[in-house]
Amino acid sequence: MTGYCDTWIYHMLPQLHPATYFLQMNPGSANAPGSRLARDVAGADWLFLNRAWDFIVEPNRSGEFGPDEPNKIVRTDFDLWRAYGPYLVLRNKRLRNLVEREIPDR
């Protein structure tokens, strides 16, 4: 299951461009010490996070935690925009005055 990734989003939303080198999080690369993931995440305008795989158990190193720096950037620099099923859509706070949320019909 580790081989699955959500790159289809870029087909459905062609105006978006990947902000990170890591389109798929492979054990030992994205979470390696010195990885560029934190820098890449910090430069992103939007994050699409899939929670479906949060508790998966595989016979490899995919369950090992790496550096916490990417998570810190997500917590401090991004706001939750929407949640759709297992997906979280987060907006970088620097876009706060550029992109406003839709006001739902009352």
SVG drawing of the C-alpha trace seen along z (x, -y; Angstrom):
<svg xmlns="http://www.w3.org/2000/svg" viewBox="-30 -41 51 48">
<polyline fill="none" stroke="black" stroke-width="0.4" points="0.0,0.0 2.9,-2.4 3.1,-2.6 -0.2,-4.6 0.0,-8.4 -2.5,-11.1 -0.8,-12.6 -4.2,-12.5 -4.9,-15.8 -2.6,-17.6 -4.5,-16.1 -7.8,-17.3 -6.5,-20.7 -4.0,-21.6 -3.5,-25.1 -1.6,-23.6 2.0,-22.6 3.8,-20.3 5.6,-22.4 7.7,-19.4 10.1,-17.1 8.3,-14.3 5.1,-13.3 5.2,-10.0 6.6,-9.6 9.0,-6.6 10.6,-5.3 14.1,-6.7 13.9,-9.5 11.3,-12.1 11.9,-11.5 15.7,-11.2 17.8,-13.6 18.6,-16.6 15.7,-16.0 14.5,-18.9 10.8,-18.2 10.6,-20.9 11.9,-23.6 9.6,-22.4 6.5,-22.4 7.4,-25.9 7.2,-27.2 3.9,-25.6 0.7,-27.6 -1.6,-24.6 -1.2,-21.2 -3.4,-18.2 -3.0,-15.7 -4.5,-12.2 -5.3,-10.8 -6.4,-7.4 -2.9,-6.0 -2.2,-7.4 -2.4,-4.1 -1.2,-1.7 1.2,1.0 3.6,2.5 6.7,4.7 9.1,1.9 10.3,-1.4 7.3,-3.4 6.0,-3.6 9.2,-5.2 9.1,-8.9 11.6,-11.2 12.5,-14.8 9.5,-16.9 10.4,-20.1 7.9,-19.5 5.1,-19.0 6.0,-22.1 5.8,-24.1 2.4,-22.7 1.1,-23.6 2.5,-27.1 2.3,-28.2 -1.0,-26.6 -4.7,-26.9 -7.3,-24.2 -9.3,-25.2 -11.5,-22.2 -11.8,-18.5 -13.2,-16.1 -13.4,-12.5 -9.8,-11.5 -8.4,-14.6 -7.3,-17.8 -6.8,-20.9 -4.6,-23.5 -3.8,-27.0 -0.6,-28.8 -1.3,-31.7 0.6,-34.1 -2.4,-33.7 -4.8,-34.8 -5.6,-38.2 -5.5,-36.8 -7.8,-33.8 -11.0,-33.9 -13.2,-31.1 -16.6,-30.7 -19.5,-31.6 -21.9,-28.7 -25.5,-29.3 -27.7,-29.8"/>
</svg>
